[in-house]
Amino acid sequence: MLTSKQRAKLASLASTMDPLVHLGKAGAAEGVSSALDRALADHELVKLRFVDFKGERRELAAQLAEKNRAELVRVIGNVAVLYRRNPDPEKRKIELD
């Protein structure tokens, strides 16, 4: 569980990032989930853009975060920010206090 201070730091880091995963007409299909899983494994912090299903973006973002064992940092507009800490301390790119 992230604290508000940690969420703020992650949101700040994500503000300069481009979305790595796009959720389109296929919805939260297995392909989107596996792409998100790979992106989280590689980058820890990922932006997800909702091209479609914009009305259900909060629910879908929460479902994808839970399915990929990630934390939902923030949903702003049509973009969700997710974070999953790398289990290997040597591969961690983001340090949270």
C-alpha positions in Angstrom: 0.0 0.0 0.0 1.4 3.4 -1.0 1.3 6.4 1.2 0.1 9.8 -0.2 3.7 11.0 -0.2 4.8 8.0 -2.3 1.9 8.4 -4.7 2.8 12.1 -5.2 6.4 11.2 -5.9 5.3 8.5 -8.4 2.8 10.8 -10.1 5.6 13.4 -10.4 7.9 10.9 -12.1 5.1 9.8 -14.4 4.2 13.3 -15.5 7.2 13.4 -18.0 6.6 9.9 -19.3 4.8 8.9 -22.5 2.1 6.1 -22.2 3.6 2.7 -22.8 0.3 0.8 -23.0 -2.9 1.8 -24.9 -6.3 0.3 -24.1 -8.4 0.4 -27.3 -11.5 -1.3 -28.7 -10.4 -4.8 -27.5 -10.8 -3.6 -23.9 -8.9 -5.1 -21.0 -8.2 -8.3 -23.0 -5.4 -10.7 -22.2 -3.1 -8.9 -24.7 -3.4 -5.6 -22.8 -2.8 -7.3 -19.5 0.3 -9.2 -20.7 1.7 -6.0 -22.3 1.1 -4.2 -19.0 2.8 -7.0 -17.1 5.9 -6.8 -19.4 6.0 -3.0 -19.1 5.8 -3.1 -15.3 8.5 -5.7 -15.2 10.8 -3.5 -17.3 10.0 -0.1 -16.0 8.2 -0.4 -12.6 6.2 2.8 -13.4 3.8 2.7 -16.4 1.3 5.1 -18.0 -1.8 3.5 -19.5 -3.8 5.5 -22.0 -7.5 4.8 -22.5 -8.3 5.2 -26.2 -11.7 3.6 -25.7 -13.8 2.6 -22.7 -13.2 6.1 -21.2 -16.4 5.9 -19.1 -15.1 2.8 -17.2 -11.5 3.9 -17.0 -11.3 3.9 -13.1 -12.8 0.4 -12.8 -10.7 -1.0 -15.7 -7.5 0.6 -14.3 -8.2 -0.9 -10.8 -8.9 -4.4 -12.4 -5.7 -4.3 -14.4 -3.7 -3.2 -11.4 -5.1 -6.0 -9.3 -4.6 -8.6 -12.1 -1.0 -7.5 -12.5 -0.2 -7.2 -8.8 0.4 -3.5 -9.2 -0.6 -0.3 -7.3 -2.9 2.1 -9.0 -1.1 5.4 -8.4 -3.5 7.8 -10.1 -6.1 8.2 -12.9 -6.1 11.6 -14.5 -8.2 12.2 -17.6 -7.8 9.3 -19.9 -4.5 8.2 -18.4 -3.8 5.8 -15.5 -0.5 5.4 -13.7 0.5 2.1 -12.3 3.5 1.0 -10.2 4.9 -2.4 -9.3 8.1 -2.6 -7.4 10.7 -4.9 -8.9 11.4 -7.9 -6.6 15.1 -7.8 -7.4 16.8 -5.0 -5.4 19.5 -4.6 -8.0 17.0 -4.0 -10.9 14.9 -1.4 -9.0 14.8 1.9 -10.8 12.6 3.8 -8.4 13.4 4.2 -4.7 10.6 5.0 -2.4 11.2 5.8 1.3 
